[in-house]
């Protein structure tokens, strides 16, 4: 029996764009402030509330996810002299907290393990809280977006946003006293902070004031400024950005000795950037003499002036899997680069750390999405060894002491292991555990196996299948078809890598299987893999996903009546395409914060920054690509669609909720199936970080919905 869906009037609205008919019957739902839209949304929420109350496993999943999240976490340390800064979330805490503590010497670390950060003890002087979002806002709706200590560790710049908006306000506090000494400075979303020595000033990125930009473009128009601590930010010195594309993002760094300024610029999320360098010893920091390094080339490049006088160049120029080159900062042109670590044809270079006291360079890689760390001679780049990691997992960013040393820290996680912090010593060659999560949670026994399947065009694609552990010799998958969730993303050069997930563990513990597909559009196989799923090739991503579903069914992991697809943001577009292109393959779908109207996506949120990924409907060729798969425009009357739950966040300033609203209305009208099409809308949260309790509640609702629709019985 079909549910009594709220009435949604259909407009007789059809546009003719470049000779193509583009109907848009639910455009009125774009104006969420209108009374008709408000009434419709209230009715949808009432329908969801009624349905959610009858989900038999909803509370069980919410409770179990909350338990599994109580492991908490500790981040690798950011060292400034003898002080270390880090974030830590203890059991029972909603958000991570920023701490500072006095450092320990290498000798102390070897002889007194309790001096290290761990779940069992702290250094004897103890950490001090610097930023606790819950102390600032007990509602849990304020999130910490970024933080950066100055070069001496005396000041800390940090950014908070409220209610999920991600509209960061930048402040500076005195580390010794905790007093706020600067800010708030608004319009700092996605802004890095690059301190000059002495803590008196920093470079940062800020948007122009609304009155200086055209209406509707307030979210764009960034510039790089130099700010003197304690002064009016409206008097900050403009350093870079005038006359460039309105969607440009900027990066800015200053070397530890304060001599070198590096500025980068990319148009939206384009997989290429321009890079400049300035010698601040030879030019005024307020008017740096920026010299071109990479401008107008189809590549991504980052620069790091080394303590040894060399300029380290991390780039995918002529190397889609990445390489590390060196040159003289006085001649940073690509023609002068010399490879230190050349491209690896089988693995993707992700980052590096310089341990100059040991004459060592660490390189971080992924091989088919799985992390590796190799040790190299710093002078020649020759590989010495590969570190033995705890398992098949993911390695986080490498950290080192900025003034030099022989130690590096990085995080490690896999599907059953909460993130730990490992430490490597070039002096001893030992890799040990530096920090463990502060909490404990009983975790289920699961198995994870990476499989390879062929997409529609014969391209090999990898996928990890996580299932309940089975006795040796019975294979890596579940024993017989079980309810299964297939997850994917496939875009923006983002790699699907193993990681501790309370949602996955709770689902598999209950008897289901969970599969994560490494689709084209991501970066699992480097930049070529990304570009194979961009623009006119976006359909390849969906083909990879359909083939993953077919593989799970063909190999007996699941059946189409037990298979759900799940994705968020660009992944929401993915699952929207899946259910409109291959509805017979799936029983259910969770579509979270999705893009679904690909004709009008650029008109909302940060949409224009993504047209380098998707293409633009403002040109005939781009419109053709987008209409070819736009889920909202592929909804067909009388088609039996799977069960669908849209989850939207009303303060989402990245992806406007209108995508889900319009698609929900279209599916509810069109489907001939009795399977439900529902929408869960949540206020005062957005696209990014959220409190633990809110995450657990969302997981309970979504997993409970999928369990009912795929027939999972614990």
C-alpha positions in Angstrom: 0.0 0.0 0.0 1.3 3.4 -1.0 1.9 5.9 1.8 -0.3 9.0 2.0 2.3 11.3 0.6 1.8 15.1 1.1 0.3 16.8 -1.9 2.9 18.6 -4.1 1.5 20.7 -6.9 3.2 20.4 -10.3 4.0 23.5 -12.2 3.6 23.5 -15.9 7.2 24.9 -16.2 9.4 23.8 -19.1 12.5 25.7 -20.2 14.1 25.4 -23.6 17.8 25.4 -23.2 20.1 25.0 -26.2 17.2 23.3 -28.1 16.4 20.9 -25.3 13.2 20.7 -23.2 13.9 20.9 -19.5 10.8 20.4 -17.3 11.0 21.6 -13.7 7.6 21.0 -12.1 8.8 21.4 -8.5 10.8 24.6 -8.8 8.6 26.2 -6.2 10.3 24.0 -3.6 13.6 26.0 -4.1 12.0 28.8 -2.1 12.0 27.2 1.3 10.8 30.4 2.9 7.5 30.3 1.0 4.3 29.1 2.8 3.6 26.3 0.4 7.1 24.9 0.7 7.0 25.3 4.5 3.7 23.5 4.7 4.9 20.7 2.4 8.1 20.3 4.4 6.2 20.1 7.7 4.0 17.4 6.2 7.0 15.4 5.1 8.5 15.6 8.5 5.3 14.4 10.1 5.2 11.5 7.7 8.8 10.6 8.5 8.2 10.8 12.2 5.3 8.4 11.9 7.3 6.0 9.9 10.5 6.3 12.0 8.6 5.4 15.2 7.8 2.0 13.7 11.4 1.0 12.7 12.1 -2.0 14.9 15.9 -1.7 15.0 16.1 2.1 15.1 16.9 2.4 18.8 19.2 -0.5 18.8 21.4 0.9 16.0 21.5 4.4 17.6 22.6 2.9 20.9 25.2 0.6 19.3 26.7 3.4 17.2 26.9 5.6 20.2 28.8 2.9 22.1 31.2 2.3 19.2 31.9 6.1 19.0 33.0 6.2 22.7 36.5 5.1 21.7 37.1 8.8 21.0 40.4 9.8 19.4 43.7 11.6 19.7 45.3 13.4 16.8 49.1 13.4 16.0 50.9 16.3 17.7 51.7 19.6 16.2 55.0 20.6 17.8 56.2 24.1 18.5 59.4 24.0 20.3 58.8 21.9 23.5 55.1 22.3 23.3 52.7 19.9 21.5 49.2 20.8 20.4 46.6 18.2 19.6 42.9 17.3 19.6 41.4 14.7 21.8 37.8 13.5 22.3 37.2 11.5 25.4 34.3 9.0 26.0 31.1 11.0 26.6 32.4 14.1 24.8 30.4 15.5 21.8 33.4 17.2 20.1 37.1 17.0 20.0 39.0 19.4 22.3 42.2 21.3 21.5 45.0 20.8 24.1 48.5 22.0 24.7 51.1 20.2 26.8 54.8 20.4 27.4 56.8 18.1 25.1 58.9 15.1 26.1 62.4 14.3 25.0 63.2 11.3 23.0 64.9 9.7 26.1 61.8 10.3 28.2 59.7 8.7 25.6 61.9 5.6 25.6 62.2 5.2 29.3 58.8 6.4 30.5 55.9 5.2 28.3 53.4 6.9 30.7 54.9 10.2 29.5 53.3 9.7 26.2 49.8 10.5 25.3 47.7 7.3 25.6 44.5 6.0 26.8 46.1 5.1 30.1 48.0 8.2 31.1 49.3 11.7 30.3 52.6 13.4 30.7 53.0 14.4 34.4 52.5 18.1 33.7 49.2 17.2 32.0 47.5 18.8 29.1 45.7 22.1 29.2 42.4 22.7 27.4 42.6 25.5 24.9 39.4 25.2 22.9 36.4 23.1 24.0 33.4 23.6 21.6 31.0 22.3 24.3 32.2 24.8 26.8 31.6 27.5 24.3 28.2 26.2 23.2 26.6 23.4 25.4 24.0 22.7 22.7 26.7 21.0 20.6 25.9 23.0 17.5 29.2 24.9 17.4 32.0 23.2 15.6 35.7 23.7 15.5 36.7 24.1 11.8 40.5 24.8 11.9 43.3 25.8 14.3 46.9 26.8 13.8 49.5 27.7 16.5 52.0 30.4 15.7 55.6 29.5 15.0 56.7 29.9 18.7 53.6 28.2 20.2 52.5 31.4 22.1 49.4 32.2 20.1 46.7 30.0 18.5 44.5 31.0 15.6 41.2 29.0 15.5 37.9 29.1 13.6 34.4 28.2 14.9 31.1 28.1 13.1 27.6 27.7 14.4 24.6 25.6 13.4 26.3 23.7 10.6 26.7 26.8 8.4 30.5 26.4 8.2 30.8 30.2 8.2 33.9 30.4 10.2 34.8 33.2 12.6 38.5 33.5 13.2 39.9 34.3 16.6 43.4 34.3 18.3 44.0 33.3 21.8 47.0 33.5 24.1 48.2 30.0 24.8 49.6 30.8 28.3 46.5 32.6 29.6 43.7 31.4 27.3 42.6 35.0 26.7 41.3 35.9 23.3 43.6 38.6 21.9 42.1 39.1 18.5 38.9 38.6 16.6 36.3 37.5 15.7 37.1 38.0 12.0 34.2 37.0 9.8 34.1 35.7 6.2 36.9 33.2 6.8 35.3 30.0 5.6 38.0 27.6 4.3 40.8 29.9 5.3 44.2 28.7 6.2 46.4 30.8 8.5 50.2 31.3 7.8 52.0 32.9 10.7 55.0 35.2 10.4 57.7 34.7 13.0 57.1 36.4 16.3 53.3 36.0 16.3 52.6 39.6 15.4 51.0 39.0 12.0 49.7 36.3 9.7 48.4 35.7 6.2 44.9 34.4 5.8 42.1 34.2 3.3 38.9 36.2 3.6 35.9 36.9 1.3 35.1 40.4 0.2 32.3 42.2 2.1 28.8 41.5 0.6 28.5 45.2 -0.5 31.5 44.8 -2.7 30.3 41.8 -4.7 27.2 41.2 -7.0 24.1 39.9 -5.3 24.1 36.1 -5.0 27.9 35.9 -5.1 28.6 36.6 -1.4 30.0 33.0 -1.0 32.8 33.6 -3.5 35.4 36.4 -4.1 38.2 35.4 -1.8 41.4 37.3 -1.3 44.7 36.8 0.6 45.4 39.3 3.3 48.1 40.2 5.8 46.6 40.8 9.3 48.4 42.4 12.2 47.2 40.8 15.5 45.0 43.1 17.4 44.2 45.5 14.6 41.0 46.1 12.7 40.7 43.4 10.0 39.0 45.9 7.7 42.3 47.6 7.5 44.2 44.4 6.6 46.6 44.6 3.6 45.4 42.9 0.4 48.2 40.7 -0.8 46.8 38.6 -3.6 43.6 37.7 -5.5 42.4 40.9 -7.3 41.2 40.2 -10.8 41.1 36.5 -10.5 38.1 34.2 -11.0 35.4 34.7 -8.4 35.4 31.0 -7.5 39.1 30.9 -6.8 40.4 29.2 -3.6 43.7 30.2 -2.2 46.4 28.5 -0.1 49.1 30.3 1.8 52.1 29.0 3.8 55.2 30.6 5.4 58.3 28.6 6.0 59.3 28.0 9.6 62.2 30.4 9.4 59.8 33.0 8.0 61.8 33.6 4.8 59.6 32.0 2.2 55.9 32.8 1.4 54.1 30.3 -0.9 50.7 31.2 -2.4 48.5 28.8 -4.5 45.3 29.4 -6.4 42.8 27.0 -8.0 39.6 27.8 -9.8 36.9 26.1 -7.7 37.7 22.4 -7.2 39.7 22.1 -10.4 42.4 19.5 -10.2 45.1 22.0 -11.1 46.5 25.1 -9.4 48.9 28.0 -9.9 51.7 28.5 -7.4 54.0 31.5 -6.6 56.8 32.0 -4.1 58.3 35.1 -2.5 61.5 35.7 -0.6 60.3 37.7 2.4 63.9 38.5 3.3 64.1 40.5 0.1 60.7 42.0 -0.1 58.1 43.7 2.2 55.7 41.0 3.7 52.9 43.4 2.9 54.0 43.6 -0.7 55.7 40.3 -1.4 57.5 39.9 -4.7 55.7 36.8 -5.8 57.4 34.9 -8.6 55.7 32.3 -10.8 56.5 28.7 -10.2 53.7 26.8 -11.9 51.1 29.0 -13.7 48.7 27.8 -16.5 49.9 24.2 -16.3 47.5 21.3 -15.9 48.8 20.1 -12.6 48.6 20.3 -8.9 51.7 21.4 -7.1 52.8 22.3 -3.5 56.1 23.8 -2.4 58.0 23.4 0.8 61.3 25.2 1.5 63.5 22.8 3.3 65.7 23.5 6.3 68.6 22.2 4.1 68.1 25.0 1.5 66.4 22.9 -1.1 62.9 23.6 -2.3 60.8 20.4 -2.2 58.1 20.2 -5.0 55.3 17.8 -4.6 53.4 17.6 -7.9 51.5 15.5 -10.4 52.9 17.4 -13.4 53.8 14.7 -15.9 53.1 12.2 -13.1 49.4 11.6 -12.4 50.3 9.3 -9.4 52.5 12.0 -7.9 56.3 12.6 -7.5 58.6 14.6 -5.3 61.2 16.8 -6.9 63.8 19.2 -5.5 65.2 22.5 -6.8 66.9 25.7 -5.8 64.4 28.2 -4.4 66.2 30.8 -6.5 65.2 28.9 -9.6 61.8 27.2 -9.0 60.8 26.8 -12.6 59.7 23.2 -13.6 62.7 23.0 -16.0 65.0 23.1 -13.0 63.2 20.3 -11.0 65.0 17.1 -10.3 63.1 14.0 -9.1 63.9 12.9 -5.6 61.1 10.3 -5.5 59.8 9.6 -9.0 56.3 8.5 -9.9 55.4 4.9 -8.8 53.3 3.2 -11.5 51.5 1.1 -8.9 51.0 3.5 -6.0 49.9 7.1 -5.4 52.2 9.4 -3.5 50.2 11.2 -0.8 52.7 13.1 1.3 56.2 13.2 2.9 58.1 14.2 6.0 61.7 15.4 6.3 63.7 14.0 9.2 66.9 15.8 8.5 68.7 14.8 11.7 68.5 11.2 10.6 69.1 11.9 6.9 65.7 10.3 6.2 62.6 11.2 4.2 59.3 9.3 4.9 56.9 9.0 2.0 53.2 8.2 2.4 51.4 6.2 -0.3 48.2 4.5 -1.2 48.2 1.3 -3.2 44.6 0.7 -4.5 43.4 2.8 -1.6 45.5 1.0 1.1 48.1 3.0 3.0 51.9 2.4 3.0 54.9 4.3 4.4 58.4 4.0 2.9 61.7 5.2 4.3 64.1 7.0 1.9 67.6 8.5 1.9 67.1 12.2 2.2 70.0 13.1 0.0 69.3 10.7 -2.9 65.7 9.6 -2.5 66.8 5.9 -2.6 64.3 3.7 -0.7 65.7 2.0 2.4 62.7 0.1 3.7 58.9 -0.1 4.0 57.4 0.3 7.5 55.4 -2.6 8.9 51.9 -1.2 9.7 49.4 -2.8 12.0 47.2 -4.0 9.2 45.6 -3.2 5.9 44.4 0.3 6.6 44.8 4.1 6.1 47.7 6.3 7.0 47.0 9.9 8.0 49.2 12.9 7.3 52.8 12.8 8.4 53.9 15.3 11.1 57.4 16.2 12.3 59.1 18.8 14.4 59.2 22.0 12.3 62.6 23.0 13.6 64.1 19.6 12.6 64.6 16.3 14.2 64.5 12.5 13.6 60.9 11.7 14.6 57.6 11.6 12.7 54.1 10.9 13.7 51.1 9.7 11.8 47.7 8.2 12.3 46.6 4.7 11.4 43.1 3.2 11.1 41.3 0.3 9.4 37.8 -1.0 9.4 38.0 -2.5 12.9 40.8 -0.3 14.5 40.0 3.2 15.9 42.7 5.7 14.8 46.0 5.3 16.7 49.0 7.6 16.4 52.3 5.9 15.5 55.8 7.4 15.9 58.8 6.6 13.8 62.3 7.3 15.0 65.0 7.7 12.3 67.6 7.3 15.1 66.5 3.8 16.0 64.5 2.7 13.0 61.7 1.8 15.4 58.0 2.3 14.7 55.9 2.3 17.9 52.6 3.4 19.2 52.6 7.0 20.5 48.9 7.5 21.3 45.9 5.3 21.5 42.2 6.3 21.7 41.2 7.2 25.2 38.0 5.1 25.3 37.1 1.5 24.8 34.3 -0.2 22.9 33.6 -3.9 22.4 34.0 -4.3 18.7 32.5 -7.2 16.6 34.6 -9.7 14.8 34.4 -8.8 11.1 36.4 -9.6 8.0 37.4 -7.2 5.2 38.4 -8.4 1.8 39.3 -6.4 -1.3 37.9 -7.8 -4.5 38.3 -6.8 -8.1 35.4 -6.7 -10.6 35.0 -5.5 -14.2 33.0 -2.4 -15.0 30.8 -2.2 -18.1 33.7 -1.2 -20.4 36.0 -3.8 -18.9 37.9 -1.5 -16.5 39.0 -3.3 -13.3 37.5 -1.7 -10.2 38.3 -2.6 -6.6 35.8 -2.9 -3.8 36.1 -3.9 -0.1 33.5 -6.2 1.3 33.1 -6.1 5.1 31.1 -9.0 6.6 30.8 -11.0 9.8 33.9 -13.2 10.3 33.5 -16.7 9.2 35.6 -19.8 10.1 38.8 -20.3 8.2 38.4 -21.8 4.8 34.8 -20.5 4.2 35.8 -17.5 2.1 36.0 -13.8 2.8 32.3 -12.9 2.3 29.2 -13.7 4.3 27.8 -17.2 4.5 25.0 -16.9 2.0 23.1 -13.8 0.7 22.5 -11.2 3.4 21.2 -7.7 3.5 24.0 -5.5 2.2 24.8 -1.8 1.9 26.8 -0.7 -1.1 28.6 2.7 -0.5 30.4 4.9 -3.0 31.5 8.4 -3.8 33.3 8.6 -7.1 34.3 12.3 -7.4 36.5 15.2 -6.6 39.7 13.1 -6.4 38.5 11.7 -3.0 39.8 8.2 -2.2 37.7 5.6 -0.4 40.2 4.2 2.1 39.8 1.8 5.1 38.7 3.5 8.3 37.0 2.8 11.6 33.3 3.3 11.1 30.7 2.8 13.9 28.0 2.6 11.3 29.7 -0.2 9.4 30.5 -2.2 12.5 27.0 -1.9 13.9 25.5 -3.0 10.6 27.8 -6.0 10.1 27.5 -7.0 13.7 23.7 -7.2 13.2 24.3 -9.7 10.4 24.6 -7.6 7.2 27.4 -7.0 4.8 28.9 -3.6 3.8 30.7 -2.9 0.5 32.8 0.2 -0.4 33.5 0.6 -4.1 36.6 2.6 -5.3 34.9 4.1 -8.3 36.4 6.2 -11.1 36.2 9.9 -10.2 38.1 9.2 -7.0 41.9 9.1 -6.5 42.4 5.5 -5.6 44.6 5.1 -8.8 45.8 8.7 -9.1 44.7 11.7 -11.1 44.0 9.7 -14.3 41.4 7.7 -12.3 39.8 10.9 -11.1 39.6 12.4 -14.6 38.2 9.2 -16.0 35.0 10.1 -14.0 34.8 13.8 -14.6 32.8 16.0 -17.0 31.7 14.1 -20.1 32.9 10.9 -18.4 30.7 11.1 -15.3 28.5 8.2 -16.5 31.6 5.9 -16.1 31.2 6.4 -12.3 27.7 5.2 -12.4 28.6 2.3 -14.6 31.2 1.3 -12.0 28.7 1.4 -9.3 26.1 -0.6 -11.2 28.8 -3.2 -11.9 29.6 -3.3 -8.2 26.0 -4.2 -7.4 25.9 -6.8 -10.1 29.1 -8.4 -8.7 27.7 -8.5 -5.2 24.6 -10.3 -6.5 26.5 -12.6 -8.9 28.9 -13.8 -6.2 26.2 -14.6 -3.7 26.9 -11.8 -1.2 23.4 -10.5 -1.5 20.3 -10.3 -3.8 18.7 -7.3 -5.4 15.8 -7.6 -2.8 18.4 -7.3 0.0 20.7 -4.6 -1.5 20.7 -1.0 -0.4 22.8 1.9 -1.8 24.1 4.7 0.3 25.8 7.9 -0.5 26.1 11.6 0.5 26.8 14.8 -1.3 28.5 13.8 -4.6 27.7 10.3 -3.3 24.1 11.4 -3.1 24.2 12.2 -6.8 25.7 8.7 -7.3 22.9 6.8 -5.6 20.3 9.1 -7.2 21.7 8.1 -10.6 21.7 4.5 -9.5 18.0 4.3 -8.6 16.9 6.2 -11.7 19.1 4.3 -14.1 18.9 0.8 -12.6 16.0 0.7 -10.1 15.6 -3.1 -10.4 19.0 -3.7 -8.9 18.2 -2.2 -5.5 15.7 -2.6 -2.6 16.6 0.6 -0.8 18.5 3.8 -0.9 19.8 6.4 1.6 20.5 9.6 -0.3 22.1 12.2 2.0 22.7 15.9 1.3 22.6 15.1 -2.4 23.0 16.9 -5.7 20.1 15.8 -7.9 19.0 18.7 -10.1 22.2 18.9 -12.2 20.7 21.6 -14.5 20.4 24.2 -11.7 23.1 23.0 -9.2 25.3 26.0 -10.0 22.7 28.4 -8.8 22.8 27.3 -5.1 25.3 26.8 -2.3 28.9 26.5 -3.6 27.7 25.0 -6.9 29.7 27.2 -9.2 33.0 25.9 -7.7 32.1 22.4 -8.9 31.6 23.1 -12.6 35.2 22.0 -13.2 34.1 18.6 -12.0 30.7 18.3 -13.6 30.5 20.8 -16.3 28.1 23.8 -16.7 24.5 23.9 -17.9 25.3 27.4 -19.2 26.9 25.9 -22.3 25.3 23.5 -24.7 27.9 20.7 -24.3 27.8 20.8 -20.6 24.0 20.8 -20.5 24.1 17.7 -22.6 26.3 15.9 -20.2 24.3 16.9 -17.2 20.9 16.1 -18.6 22.2 12.7 -19.6 22.2 11.6 -16.0 20.6 14.3 -13.8 18.5 12.1 -11.4 15.7 14.7 -11.0 15.2 14.8 -14.7 15.3 11.0 -15.1 12.3 10.2 -12.8 9.8 8.3 -14.9 6.1 8.0 -14.2 4.9 4.5 -13.4 8.4 3.1 -12.6 8.7 0.9 -9.5 11.4 2.6 -7.5 13.2 1.2 -4.5 12.6 2.5 -1.0 14.3 5.9 -0.6 15.2 7.9 2.5 16.5 11.4 1.8 18.4 12.9 4.7 18.9 16.7 4.5 20.4 19.3 6.8 18.6 22.6 6.6 21.7 24.7 7.4 23.7 23.1 4.6 25.5 25.9 2.8 27.4 23.6 0.5 24.6 21.5 -1.1 21.2 23.2 -1.0 18.4 21.0 0.4 16.3 21.9 -2.6 17.9 19.0 -4.5 16.3 16.4 -2.1 13.0 18.3 -1.8 12.4 18.3 -5.5 13.5 14.8 -6.0 11.4 13.5 -3.1 8.3 15.1 -4.6 9.0 13.7 -8.0 9.6 10.2 -6.8 6.6 10.1 -4.5 4.4 11.0 -7.4 6.0 8.8 -10.0 6.7 5.5 -8.3 4.3 2.6 -8.9 5.9 0.7 -6.0 4.5 0.5 -2.5 8.0 0.9 -1.2 8.2 4.2 0.8 9.9 7.4 -0.3 10.6 9.5 2.8 12.6 12.5 3.9 14.3 13.2 7.2 15.1 16.9 7.6 17.3 18.0 10.5 17.8 21.6 11.6 20.8 23.5 13.0 23.3 21.1 11.3 25.0 21.3 8.0 27.1 19.4 5.5 30.1 18.8 7.8 31.0 18.0 11.4 28.4 17.3 14.0 28.1 16.2 17.6 28.5 12.5 18.5 24.9 12.3 19.8 23.5 13.7 16.6 25.6 11.3 14.6 24.3 8.4 16.6 20.7 9.5 16.2 21.1 9.9 12.4 22.7 6.5 12.2 19.9 4.9 14.2 17.3 6.3 11.8 19.1 5.5 8.6 20.3 2.0 9.5 16.9 1.2 11.0 15.3 2.2 7.7 17.7 0.1 5.6 17.3 -2.9 7.9 13.5 -2.8 7.5 13.6 -2.4 3.8 16.2 -5.1 3.1 14.8 -7.6 5.6 17.7 -7.6 8.1 16.8 -9.5 11.3 19.3 -9.5 14.1 
